[in-house]
Amino acid sequence: MRNIPHLAALRHKDYAYAWGASALGGASAWTFLIASQWFVLERSDQSAMVGWFTFASMIPFLVASPFGGFLADKIERKRLTIYTQVLGVGTVTFAAALSLLGWLELWHLCALAFIAGSCRTTQEASIVSLITNLVPREDLLNAITLNSATRHGSRVIGMSVLIISGVSQTITFGTSEFLIASIIFGIASIYPILKVNRSSTGEISNQTNLFKGIWEGINYVYTRRVVAIFIILVAFHCALAMSFDSILPGFTKNRLASVDETMLAVLVVSFGIGSAAGTFLLAGVRNDRQKGLILLTMGILSGISPLLLGFSFNISMAFASTLIMGATESVFMALTATNVQLVTPDRLRGRVTSLYILHAGGIMAFANLGYGYLADIYNAPNVLIVTGILFLVFFAGISFSDPILKSIYKGKNISTLAN
């Protein structure tokens, strides 16, 4: 491990445990999401209804993340991560029980998705804040990048197991089986975090009330232009390039003639493979000039890759397109997250991380809701094509007009720009 620059942070035992917990927790979350999306589509035959479910699962990133960030700076972060993991597993277990009994309805899934999403956004703020204290400064970039890989790369863990089992015909996977698999991954994610020895807590005193604590994070983000520019980039990227979850089930059913969850799972795995591969390669990059050029390139390709998926007419083309989407979009998000973390003091890390999540997940909640309706009217491929073009136009405009971004593309160290 010591001689592989891409995995440098994993030589630190506490970080390796936290990383494993994050990966397994992500696998649980994505398995729950895919099972629920297909259930909603089968029941309603409308992408708009899938959009409502996706909205319910992502809106906590908007409404709950500020509170989660406050808690991540006030409560010991390892303990908070465990609490949210246990509550998340309990939520999915309840959904699985309803499914096995034949009682599961659309509104049940929406309500449970909101609870699970609230756990996930709080856990994200706590674990990101925790891992930055588990490695020395020289491995911090690598640690943040590798953790970013778990956000979408963890899709591969759950979906690959289910696809292999389905292909081998050892078991037929339906909603109940997917939910049970989500429970297994969720339970497995608790063990590694229990093994972490290092404690980490922010600097919120008992006298600081909730709203004052949240305001400190908001004030930091919006009064520092070097942070705000990345928050803006993330918001538009998530709104136009990454909000495809609500229309992907309909895309596989109508464009690719899928009859069950398997083809949807294949595309999810493809995205996850691209994400894992892209962020793994990024983890080995240390040069600021290279990171700047990669950010510019990934931004451009993040707009092109939805176009490729929109023009796909078979599973091979769709697989290749989602592979490229996974690599480009995840690397773009990893770089923006890394830059934000590098200029954020530890005492505010939980709150700033939660605001990053708010702009990413909150925007995606509303975008997925709207795109679900648009896909029913104009078809999913057309939505992918138009949103991809819009992001290309936005990214080109801001890249060639903003002095901070132009400096970063040229290799300027972000810490220098923040001073």
C-alpha positions in Angstrom: 0.0 0.0 0.0 2.8 2.4 0.9 4.2 2.2 -2.6 0.9 2.7 -4.5 0.1 6.5 -4.6 -3.5 5.9 -5.5 -4.1 4.0 -2.2 -1.8 5.9 0.1 -4.6 6.9 2.6 -5.6 3.2 3.1 -2.3 2.4 4.9 -3.8 4.3 7.9 -5.9 1.6 9.7 -8.6 4.0 11.0 -9.1 5.5 7.6 -9.3 2.1 6.0 -12.1 1.1 8.4 -14.0 4.4 7.8 -13.6 4.0 4.1 -15.0 0.4 4.2 -17.9 1.6 6.2 -18.6 4.4 3.7 -18.5 2.0 0.8 -20.8 -0.6 2.3 -23.2 2.1 3.5 -23.3 3.5 -0.1 -24.0 0.0 -1.4 -26.9 -0.3 1.0 -28.3 3.1 -0.1 -28.0 2.5 -3.8 -29.6 -1.0 -3.6 -32.5 0.4 -1.7 -32.9 3.2 -4.3 -32.8 0.9 -7.3 -35.3 -1.6 -5.8 -37.7 1.3 -4.9 -37.4 3.1 -8.3 -38.3 -0.1 -10.2 -41.2 -0.9 -7.8 -42.6 2.6 -8.3 -42.3 2.4 -12.1 -43.9 -1.0 -12.2 -46.8 0.2 -10.1 -47.4 3.5 -11.9 -45.8 3.1 -15.3 -44.8 6.8 -15.1 -41.4 8.4 -14.8 -43.2 11.3 -13.0 -43.9 9.0 -10.1 -40.4 7.7 -10.0 -39.5 11.4 -9.9 -41.6 11.9 -6.8 -39.9 9.0 -5.1 -36.5 10.3 -6.0 -37.5 13.7 -4.8 -38.5 12.2 -1.4 -35.2 10.4 -1.1 -33.1 13.5 -2.1 -35.0 16.4 -0.5 -33.4 15.6 2.9 -30.2 16.8 1.4 -31.9 20.2 1.2 -33.9 20.3 4.4 -31.9 18.0 6.7 -28.3 18.6 5.7 -27.8 21.9 7.7 -29.0 20.1 10.9 -26.8 17.1 10.0 -23.8 19.4 9.6 -24.5 21.1 12.9 -24.6 17.7 14.6 -21.4 16.6 12.9 -19.6 19.5 14.5 -21.2 19.1 17.9 -21.5 15.3 18.5 -18.5 12.9 18.3 -18.4 12.0 14.6 -17.8 8.2 14.9 -20.7 7.9 17.3 -23.0 10.0 15.0 -22.1 7.9 12.0 -23.1 4.7 13.9 -26.4 6.2 15.0 -27.4 7.1 11.5 -26.3 3.8 10.1 -28.4 1.9 12.6 -31.5 4.1 12.0 -31.0 3.7 8.2 -30.9 -0.1 8.5 -34.0 0.0 10.6 -35.8 2.0 7.9 -34.9 -0.4 5.1 -35.9 -3.4 7.3 -39.3 -1.9 7.8 -39.7 -1.5 4.0 -38.6 -5.1 3.4 -41.1 -6.3 5.9 -43.9 -4.5 4.2 -42.8 -5.9 0.8 -42.6 -9.5 2.1 -46.1 -9.1 3.6 -47.5 -7.6 0.3 -48.4 -4.4 2.1 -45.9 -2.0 0.5 -47.4 1.0 -1.2 -45.9 4.0 -3.0 -46.5 6.4 -0.1 -44.7 4.0 2.2 -41.6 4.1 0.1 -41.7 7.9 -0.2 -42.0 8.3 3.6 -39.3 5.7 4.3 -37.0 7.2 1.6 -37.2 10.6 3.3 -36.1 9.0 6.6 -33.3 7.0 5.0 -32.2 10.1 3.1 -32.1 12.2 6.3 -29.8 9.5 7.8 -27.7 9.4 4.7 -27.1 13.2 4.6 -26.2 13.3 8.3 -23.9 10.3 7.9 -22.2 11.9 4.9 -21.4 15.1 6.8 -20.1 13.1 9.9 -17.9 10.6 8.0 -16.3 13.2 5.7 -15.5 15.3 8.7 -14.2 12.3 10.5 -11.9 10.9 7.8 -10.0 14.2 7.4 -8.7 13.7 10.9 -7.6 10.1 10.3 -4.7 10.8 7.9 -1.7 13.2 7.9 -1.8 16.3 5.8 0.2 14.8 3.0 -2.4 12.1 2.4 -5.5 14.3 2.8 -6.1 14.8 -0.9 -5.9 11.1 -1.5 -8.2 10.3 1.5 -10.9 12.7 0.3 -10.7 11.5 -3.3 -10.9 7.8 -2.3 -13.9 8.6 -0.1 -15.5 10.4 -3.0 -15.2 7.1 -5.0 -17.5 5.4 -2.5 -20.4 7.8 -3.3 -21.1 6.3 -6.7 -18.5 3.5 -7.0 -20.4 1.7 -4.2 -23.2 1.1 -6.7 -20.9 -1.7 -8.1 -20.9 -3.7 -4.8 -24.6 -4.2 -4.5 -25.6 -4.4 -8.1 -22.8 -6.8 -9.2 -23.8 -9.3 -6.5 -27.4 -9.2 -7.6 -26.7 -9.4 -11.3 -24.4 -12.3 -10.9 -26.9 -14.1 -8.8 -29.6 -13.3 -11.3 -27.6 -14.5 -14.3 -26.7 -17.7 -12.5 -30.4 -18.2 -11.8 -29.8 -19.2 -8.2 -32.5 -16.7 -7.1 -35.0 -14.4 -8.7 -34.5 -10.9 -7.5 -37.5 -8.7 -7.0 -38.2 -5.8 -4.7 -38.1 -7.8 -1.5 -34.8 -9.5 -2.4 -33.2 -6.1 -3.3 -34.4 -4.7 0.0 -33.0 -7.6 2.0 -29.6 -7.2 0.2 -29.7 -3.5 1.2 -30.2 -4.6 4.8 -27.2 -6.9 4.7 -25.0 -4.2 3.3 -26.2 -1.8 5.9 -25.5 -4.2 8.8 -22.1 -4.9 7.3 -21.2 -1.2 7.2 -21.6 -0.9 11.0 -18.7 -3.2 11.9 -15.9 -1.3 10.2 -16.9 2.0 11.8 -16.9 0.4 15.2 -13.2 -0.5 14.7 -12.2 3.2 14.3 -10.2 4.3 17.4 -9.7 8.0 16.6 -12.3 10.4 18.0 -13.2 13.6 16.1 -15.4 16.5 17.2 -15.9 20.0 15.9 -15.9 23.2 18.0 -19.5 24.1 18.8 -19.9 25.0 22.4 -23.0 24.1 24.4 -23.9 27.8 24.4 -24.2 27.9 20.6 -27.7 27.4 19.5 -28.7 25.5 16.4 -29.4 28.5 14.1 -26.3 30.4 15.1 -24.2 27.3 14.4 -25.8 26.8 11.0 -25.3 30.5 10.2 -21.6 30.3 10.9 -21.3 27.7 8.2 -23.4 29.6 5.7 -21.5 32.8 6.4 -18.2 31.0 5.8 -19.3 29.5 2.4 -20.8 32.7 0.9 -18.2 35.2 2.1 -15.3 33.2 0.6 -15.4 33.4 -3.1 -13.0 30.5 -3.6 -15.5 28.2 -1.8 -18.6 29.8 -3.3 -17.4 29.2 -6.9 -17.2 25.5 -6.3 -20.6 25.4 -4.7 -22.1 27.1 -7.8 -20.3 24.6 -10.1 -21.7 21.7 -8.0 -25.2 23.1 -8.1 -25.3 23.4 -11.9 -23.5 20.1 -12.4 -26.0 18.2 -10.3 -29.0 20.0 -11.8 -28.1 19.5 -15.4 -25.6 16.6 -15.6 -26.3 14.2 -12.7 -30.1 14.3 -12.2 -30.9 11.2 -14.3 -32.0 8.8 -11.5 -35.7 9.4 -12.0 -35.6 8.9 -15.8 -33.2 6.0 -16.0 -35.8 3.3 -15.1 -38.1 4.6 -17.8 -35.2 4.8 -20.2 -34.3 1.1 -19.8 -38.0 0.1 -20.0 -38.9 2.1 -23.1 -35.7 2.6 -25.0 -34.0 -0.7 -24.1 -37.1 -2.8 -23.7 -36.2 -4.0 -20.2 -38.8 -6.2 -18.5 -37.3 -6.2 -15.0 -34.6 -4.5 -12.8 -31.7 -6.4 -14.3 -30.9 -4.0 -17.2 -31.3 -1.0 -14.9 -28.9 -2.7 -12.5 -26.4 -3.2 -15.3 -26.4 0.5 -16.2 -26.0 1.4 -12.5 -23.0 -1.0 -12.3 -21.6 0.6 -15.4 -21.8 4.1 -13.8 -20.3 2.7 -10.6 -17.4 1.1 -12.5 -16.7 4.3 -14.3 -16.9 6.2 -11.0 -14.5 3.9 -9.2 -12.0 3.7 -12.0 -12.0 7.5 -12.6 -11.6 8.4 -8.9 -9.0 5.7 -8.4 -6.9 7.2 -11.2 -7.5 10.7 -9.8 -6.3 9.6 -6.3 -2.8 9.2 -7.7 -2.6 12.7 -9.1 -0.6 15.1 -6.9 0.3 17.9 -9.3 -1.9 21.1 -9.1 -1.5 21.8 -12.8 -2.8 18.3 -13.7 -5.7 18.6 -11.3 -6.7 21.9 -12.9 -6.7 20.4 -16.4 -8.6 17.4 -15.2 -11.3 19.6 -13.6 -11.7 21.5 -16.9 -11.7 18.3 -19.0 -14.2 16.5 -16.7 -16.5 19.4 -16.8 -16.7 19.4 -20.5 -17.1 15.6 -20.7 -19.8 15.7 -18.0 -21.9 17.7 -20.5 -21.1 15.4 -23.4 -21.7 12.0 -21.6 -25.5 12.6 -21.1 -25.7 13.3 -24.9 -24.1 9.9 -25.6 -26.6 8.1 -23.4 -29.5 10.0 -25.0 -28.4 8.8 -28.4 -28.0 5.2 -27.2 -30.3 2.6 -28.8 -29.1 -0.6 -27.3 -27.6 -1.9 -24.1 -24.0 -1.9 -25.4 -24.1 1.8 -26.3 -26.0 2.6 -23.0 -23.4 0.7 -21.0 -20.5 2.5 -22.6 -22.3 5.9 -22.1 -23.0 5.4 -18.4 -19.4 4.2 -18.0 -18.2 7.5 -19.3 -20.8 9.4 -17.2 -19.7 7.6 -14.1 -16.0 8.4 -14.7 -16.4 12.1 -15.7 -19.1 13.1 -13.3 -17.6 11.4 -10.3 -14.1 12.8 -10.9 -15.6 16.3 -11.3 -17.5 16.0 -8.0 -14.4 14.5 -6.3 -12.3 17.5 -7.4 -14.8 20.1 -6.2 -15.3 18.3 -2.9 -11.5 18.1 -2.4 -11.0 21.8 -3.1 -13.7 22.8 -0.7 -12.3 20.5 2.1 -8.8 21.9 1.6 -9.8 25.5 2.5 -12.2 24.6 5.3 -11.1 24.7 8.9 -11.9 21.6 10.9 -14.1 23.4 13.4 -16.5 24.2 10.5 -16.0 21.1 8.4 -19.3 19.4 9.2 -21.4 22.5 8.5 -19.5 23.4 5.3 -19.7 19.7 4.1 -23.5 19.7 4.8 -23.9 22.9 2.7 -22.0 21.3 -0.1 -24.3 18.3 0.1 -27.3 20.7 0.3 -26.4 22.3 -3.0 -25.7 18.9 -4.6 -28.5 16.7 -3.3 -31.1 19.5 -2.8 -30.8 20.6 -6.4 -31.0 17.0 -7.6 -34.2 16.4 -5.7 -36.1 19.1 -7.6 -34.4 18.4 -10.9 -35.3 14.7 -10.7 -38.9 15.6 -9.9 -39.1 17.9 -12.9 -37.3 15.6 -15.3 -39.6 12.7 -14.4 -42.6 14.8 -15.7 -40.6 16.0 -18.7 -39.6 12.4 -19.6 -43.3 11.4 -19.8 -44.0 14.2 -22.2 -40.8 14.5 -24.3 -39.1 11.1 -23.6 -36.1 10.4 -21.4 -33.5 10.6 -24.3 -34.5 14.1 -25.2 -34.3 15.3 -21.6 -30.7 13.8 -21.4 -29.7 15.6 -24.6 -31.1 19.0 -23.7 -29.7 19.0 -20.1 -26.3 17.9 -21.4 -26.2 20.8 -23.9 -27.3 23.3 -21.2 -24.5 22.3 -18.9 -21.9 22.6 -21.6 -23.0 26.1 -22.3 -23.0 27.1 -18.6 -19.6 25.4 -17.9 -18.0 27.1 -20.9 -19.3 30.5 -19.8 -18.2 30.3 -16.2 -14.8 28.7 -17.0 -13.7 31.4 -19.4 -15.0 34.3 -17.3 -14.2 33.5 -13.6 -10.6 34.4 -12.6 -10.4 31.8 -9.8 -11.3 28.9 -12.1 -8.9 30.2 -14.7 -6.1 30.3 -12.1 -6.9 26.7 -11.0 -6.9 25.4 -14.5 -3.4 26.9 -14.9 -2.2 25.0 -11.8 -2.6 27.7 -9.0 -2.7 26.1 -5.6 -6.2 26.6 -4.1 -4.8 27.3 -0.6 -2.9 30.2 -2.1 -6.1 31.5 -3.7 -8.0 31.2 -0.4 -5.6 33.5 1.5 
